[in-house]
């Protein structure tokens, strides 16, 4: 018969064993568990940030995606898929190619920047003022046209496009630009901020704008990865690296509006990071979400259906302030179709995304602080089809 003393000893052994198991597996938790990824705190969280940073994309082999190939019936290649397949060429190969890009390619003879950017300090001041565009241009005179920044003394390890879906929030845009340019420069990224603006008198379609941003940005530069970034979120810690991820990464883990907690475990909205191959694999975003809600959960379903895990940086690093909204846009009502659409994601994602993307570009401008793409998303043509198909 077991005495109380023996029970206590066995219980203590069980607890210690569980703790040791957690310590051994802590690296795996970063990638395999939404909940623990977002709350785990370590003495050196920057190690986890670097663990989810792809530092040798140029040398990695990137496969094509079967369902996007030209000999399948599930979908056809988007006109720019072939260009995207070459996005991870080495800098030397990009320079040697006959492709001319509007943005300036970094010189290949430069030595690579260090794995850890040397000027990182951790928590940083968040600027909530909205300087004029002319004032911002004076603050960041080193930027090239298109809001293109790159280190001058070393070759960046990451070519990153920041894609911002946008309409009618100019003050938010100026605040974001004020914060992001200094933040990204310290991280020694080869980057540009791309504002994809939807024309007026249409219901906002955030996900489709991000598809457009992806495709149109590849015409400007051989980007390796993309950060899809809401205009109202501002990073609070410069160790939150906007680098190319090894697996899809949810960036906005801890937002002040939600008391720096995740609203729900599987959230993949706000800010996300993916490589060209990740986006090809999931067929980009859905084009069907007109109005508020649903597109982020649809994206998470695509990622999990393909077999990717989703990484998160520790919450003490992946912190953001959200710019307060004076009023919600009347032109962005709740999407009444969202639940019916989400119920079909796993069945229809191969036919809804990059390979079904239709839009009309009205303007592309390489401005001093950002690249501006104005686009008609063809709501009058596409939305009636959705309402008819889903009865909503």
ZIZI-V572619 format. One record per helix or strand. SS is the DSSP state (alpha for helix, beta for strand). FROM is the first residue (numbers start at 1). TO is the last residue. If there is no record, write none. Layout:
BEGIN
ss;from;to
SS;FROM;TO
SS;FROM;TO
END
This chain:
BEGIN
ss;from;to
alpha;4;24
alpha;26;32
alpha;34;39
alpha;46;51
beta;53;53
alpha;66;68
alpha;81;85
alpha;91;96
beta;112;112
beta;123;123
alpha;133;139
beta;144;144
beta;148;149
beta;155;155
beta;159;166
alpha;170;186
beta;190;198
alpha;206;217
beta;225;229
beta;233;235
beta;237;237
beta;245;245
beta;249;250
beta;254;255
alpha;256;258
beta;271;275
alpha;276;281
beta;292;292
alpha;295;306
beta;311;312
beta;319;322
beta;334;334
alpha;338;343
alpha;345;351
alpha;354;356
beta;360;366
beta;371;376
alpha;379;390
END
